[in-house]
Amino acid sequence: MNFTEPLLLSLKLSLITMSLLFIVGIPFAYWLVFSRMRWKFLVESVVALPLVLPPTVLGFYLLMIVGGNSFMGRWYAAAFNKTLAFSFEGLVLGSFIYSLPFAVQPFQTAFAGVDRKLLEASWSLGRSHLYTFFSVILPLSRQGIITGCVLSFAHTLGEFGVVLMIGGNIPGITKVASVAIYDEVQSLNYGSANIYSAILLSFSFIILAVVYFINRRFIRTI
């Protein structure tokens, strides 16, 4: 197996997961902030579950949901002629759910921090909620949006338990860098495990440094 293959697969998984969380997480966070539904705290609790659940527990239940004996698993196999479990698509689904709070909560905090007077001023001028969202809320929330995207990317890059449970260890398909580290340690190849670990450590540090740098620049401009 190519040494760089797990690293490239991890980057691909992280980019796809981050993009999906950006697309889905922003309107979802908006709904959580501005909806007046009394039961939305239950939705927030479900979203936050990956923060407290052991990854193996979440991975196990996801495996049961997408496995070949489940409704979703049978439907996916019939529609696409392949299983969802132990596939890259299954990894994307698991990573999306596991990293959901790392994107939604920063988005939600940023939206909630926008001054309501600015929103009311926009609405009083006859602007629609959609216009107000794109012209007022999004520009003022860019710090939280950047933070949520980067955190979800970094979290997906280093996840292990969920991807191992739902994807296994298939080279070129589900064997991401974190699983490759575990595999190398199991084989007593500590040198290879150290290289993988050092690359992930360096990459994660760079990502976090960029986030803090952007946040400091943003604070200075307001």
RATA-V679119 format. One record per residue. N is the residue number from 1. SS is DSSP state (A for helix, B for strand, O for the rest). D_CENTER is the distance of its C-alpha to the mean C-alpha in whole Angstrom. Layout:
N:SS:D_CENTER + N:SS:D_CENTER
//
This chain:
1:O:27 + 2:O:26 + 3:O:25 + 4:O:22 + 5:A:21 + 6:A:18 + 7:A:17 + 8:A:17 + 9:A:15 + 10:A:13 + 11:A:13 + 12:A:13 + 13:A:10 + 14:A:8 + 15:A:9 + 16:A:9 + 17:A:5 + 18:A:5 + 19:A:8 + 20:A:8 + 21:A:6 + 22:A:9 + 23:A:11 + 24:A:11 + 25:A:9 + 26:A:12 + 27:A:15 + 28:A:14 + 29:A:14 + 30:A:17 + 31:A:18 + 32:A:18 + 33:A:19 + 34:A:22 + 35:O:23 + 36:O:26 + 37:O:25 + 38:O:26 + 39:O:24 + 40:A:21 + 41:A:21 + 42:A:20 + 43:A:17 + 44:A:16 + 45:A:17 + 46:A:15 + 47:A:12 + 48:A:12 + 49:A:14 + 50:A:11 + 51:A:12 + 52:A:15 + 53:O:15 + 54:O:16 + 55:A:14 + 56:A:17 + 57:A:18 + 58:A:14 + 59:A:15 + 60:A:18 + 61:A:18 + 62:A:15 + 63:A:18 + 64:A:21 + 65:A:19 + 66:A:19 + 67:O:22 + 68:O:25 + 69:O:27 + 70:O:24 + 71:A:25 + 72:A:21 + 73:A:22 + 74:A:26 + 75:A:25 + 76:A:22 + 77:A:25 + 78:A:28 + 79:A:26 + 80:A:24 + 81:O:27 + 82:O:24 + 83:O:22 + 84:O:19 + 85:O:19 + 86:O:19 + 87:O:18 + 88:A:15 + 89:A:14 + 90:A:14 + 91:A:11 + 92:A:9 + 93:A:10 + 94:A:9 + 95:A:6 + 96:A:5 + 97:A:7 + 98:A:7 + 99:A:3 + 100:A:5 + 101:A:8 + 102:A:6 + 103:A:6 + 104:A:9 + 105:A:11 + 106:A:12 + 107:A:12 + 108:A:15 + 109:A:16 + 110:A:17 + 111:A:18 + 112:A:21 + 113:O:22 + 114:O:24 + 115:O:27 + 116:A:28 + 117:A:32 + 118:A:30 + 119:A:29 + 120:A:32 + 121:A:34 + 122:A:32 + 123:A:33 + 124:A:36 + 125:O:37 + 126:O:36 + 127:O:32 + 128:O:30 + 129:A:27 + 130:A:25 + 131:A:27 + 132:A:26 + 133:A:23 + 134:A:23 + 135:A:26 + 136:A:25 + 137:A:22 + 138:A:19 + 139:A:22 + 140:A:22 + 141:O:18 + 142:A:17 + 143:A:17 + 144:A:14 + 145:A:13 + 146:A:13 + 147:A:12 + 148:A:9 + 149:A:8 + 150:A:9 + 151:A:8 + 152:A:4 + 153:A:6 + 154:A:8 + 155:A:7 + 156:A:6 + 157:A:9 + 158:A:11 + 159:O:10 + 160:O:14 + 161:A:15 + 162:A:12 + 163:A:13 + 164:A:16 + 165:A:17 + 166:A:16 + 167:A:16 + 168:O:19 + 169:O:21 + 170:O:22 + 171:O:23 + 172:O:21 + 173:O:19 + 174:O:17 + 175:O:18 + 176:O:15 + 177:A:17 + 178:A:16 + 179:A:18 + 180:A:20 + 181:A:21 + 182:A:22 + 183:A:24 + 184:A:26 + 185:A:27 + 186:A:28 + 187:O:30 + 188:O:31 + 189:O:30 + 190:A:29 + 191:A:30 + 192:A:27 + 193:A:25 + 194:A:25 + 195:A:25 + 196:A:21 + 197:A:21 + 198:A:22 + 199:A:20 + 200:A:17 + 201:A:18 + 202:A:20 + 203:A:17 + 204:A:15 + 205:A:18 + 206:A:18 + 207:A:15 + 208:A:15 + 209:A:19 + 210:A:18 + 211:A:16 + 212:A:19 + 213:A:21 + 214:A:20 + 215:A:20 + 216:A:23 + 217:A:25 + 218:A:23 + 219:A:25 + 220:A:28 + 221:A:28 + 222:O:28
//
